[in-house]
Each structure stands twice: as C-alpha cells, then as structure tokens.
Amino acid sequence: MTPDRPQPYRIIFSPQVAEQLRDVLRAAAVRGDGPDARAAALVVSQALTWIPESIGEPAYDLPTLGRVYVGGRDPILVRYTVSERLRVVYVSWFRLQPRVAG
C-alpha cells in the first residue's frame, strides 16, 4: 500500500442489521422498487467504504467513538457512526423510505 492512496473504511454491522437490509430489499421488491433498492444498496456500500460522510447528515457525536450520521440513497435509509481514528463505519440500522404520495 502506498501512503498517498486513500484507504477504505471497514464496515461493521451485526447479523441483525444484515437481516434488516435483506428485509428492506424484500419489502422494496414487493412494492415494485426492487431494482432501485438494489442499486441504492450498492451506492450506500461504496460510499460507506470510501467517503461515508457523502451520503448522510450528521446527527450527533459520540465522544469516544465518532460522529453519527443518518442518510442513504432513495429508497434506503441508513444510520451509521464513523470512527475516523479507527477508519471504521459502524452501521446501526437500515430502513425503507416511505413512498411520497403525489
């Protein structure tokens, strides 16, 4: 590894959070948003790996761990914490955004 190349963040989530993502993708498919949700999951994964701040808004800071963000890519929402010191992203949950009527 060369020192001037950006290093990826390590993404950590529990088996329950992984199941939430599977549930979100299934629910999106049922309502007809399956392809958009799969594409969004890929965008979210890439962003969390390389530039996690790019897909979320800061919610609050955890003094010993890092900054908590909420964001994502339509139709997927994600809450996660970024530890710059450890270069780790901790994913707390995934949600399916509700459809907006209109």
Residue, then its C-alpha position, 0 to 999 in steps of 0.5 A: m500500500t502506498p501512503d498517498r492512496p486513500q484507504p477504505y473504511r471497514i464496515i461493521f454491522s451485526p447479523q441483525v442489521a444484515e437481516q434488516l437490509r435483506d428485509v428492506l430489499r424484500a419489502a422494496a421488491v414487493r412494492g415494485d422498487g426492487p431494482d432501485a433498492r438494489a442499486a441504492a444498496l450498492v451506492v450506500s456500500q461504496a460510499l460507506t467504504w470510501i467517503p461515508e460522510s457523502i451520503g448522510e447528515p450528521a446527527y450527533d457525536l459520540p465522544t469516544l467513538g465518532r460522529v453519527y450520521v443518518g442518510g442513504r440513497d432513495p429508497i434506503l435509509v441508513r444510520y451509521t457512526v464513523s470512527e475516523r481514528l479507527r477508519v471504521v463505519y459502524v452501521s446501526w440500522f437500515r430502513l425503507q423510505p416511505r413512498v411520497a404520495g403525489 
